[in-house]
């Protein structure tokens, strides 16, 4: 995630990811490994209008963001893509905080230091 | 197809007129180069990210394709799975290629419908004629360039250019017709013909979503163009909508294809 992508008005993962991608990631952090079909079945309960194509595109976007990785696996039903998480939720949160703080430190060093020290007190 | 061959022959005559006694030699040399290039590509075959399909991998797909091939009077084609998340399908020689992304987006019936379309291309001989006619395009372009550059006669050069344009138009029309014919063949091979319509609709939705056309309908998603979309002045493929319309007419007994169905 790039610092400029941080959405101040959104809560939780939706502050750093588009809403549906955030929902998929929340689920993926719970299950760790899943196929797009399994994610589709899960998300369909919350968004009945969603289509397989949407889930497939979003999961592959999450792969491009480096949050998921894709591998070929032969399982029940045949050969398919299996998606797995590349880092835990905590590791991802750490990366987000680091990226934003790095950006603040390089642009507003004094103010950032002052604010952090005020927070500590 | 006859039209395309006539245009190629006309181009050959024009090069004879433009270069007189050197013409046949130049023509033979260009044809030989194109032929060698075609043979080289044909022999190279498929490799890389292709996974040959065995029955153990995906029995439902293997058996489904085997049943349709029998129905079409074909022997079991070679089926290759492509390690690519974008849904893709194509065929060459007696081989059907299906990307793994196809199975993410389509259900089993729809995936078999896409395979049936590719079997249609094999059954109708397109996998043999398409490469030859596609290289005919290059042959026409090279011949036209030679005629224009040697430039002994303006009328011959203009004729060659006209022939090259005509070839492009005829090729696009021929290609479109063969796509419709492959759909028509697929409808006869499928247990549930409507699955082809459903598959095309889902693939259209996928494409639309990828190019951002659905961004207003689905504000939560911010699709981007992940790879450059090919655009051409002369479309060689019918649109999904055109194909769906023809399928509906065929299924509902409109009879537009009836004269061609045996």
Boltz contact constraints between the chains, C-beta under 6 A:
constraints:
  - contact:
      token1: [A, 18]
      token2: [B, 222]
      max_distance: 6.0
  - contact:
      token1: [A, 19]
      token2: [B, 220]
      max_distance: 6.0
  - contact:
      token1: [A, 20]
      token2: [B, 220]
      max_distance: 6.0
  - contact:
      token1: [A, 20]
      token2: [B, 221]
      max_distance: 6.0
  - contact:
      token1: [A, 36]
      token2: [B, 104]
      max_distance: 6.0
  - contact:
      token1: [A, 52]
      token2: [B, 105]
      max_distance: 6.0
  - contact:
      token1: [A, 53]
      token2: [B, 105]
      max_distance: 6.0
  - contact:
      token1: [A, 53]
      token2: [B, 205]
      max_distance: 6.0
  - contact:
      token1: [A, 53]
      token2: [B, 206]
      max_distance: 6.0
  - contact:
      token1: [A, 53]
      token2: [B, 209]
      max_distance: 6.0
  - contact:
      token1: [A, 56]
      token2: [B, 104]
      max_distance: 6.0
  - contact:
      token1: [A, 56]
      token2: [B, 105]
      max_distance: 6.0
  - contact:
      token1: [A, 57]
      token2: [B, 209]
      max_distance: 6.0
  - contact:
      token1: [A, 60]
      token2: [B, 85]
      max_distance: 6.0
  - contact:
      token1: [A, 72]
      token2: [B, 83]
      max_distance: 6.0
  - contact:
      token1: [A, 74]
      token2: [B, 57]
      max_distance: 6.0
  - contact:
      token1: [A, 78]
      token2: [B, 57]
      max_distance: 6.0
  - contact:
      token1: [A, 78]
      token2: [B, 58]
      max_distance: 6.0
  - contact:
      token1: [A, 79]
      token2: [B, 57]
      max_distance: 6.0
  - contact:
      token1: [A, 79]
      token2: [B, 58]
      max_distance: 6.0
  - contact:
      token1: [A, 79]
      token2: [B, 81]
      max_distance: 6.0
  - contact:
      token1: [A, 81]
      token2: [B, 100]
      max_distance: 6.0
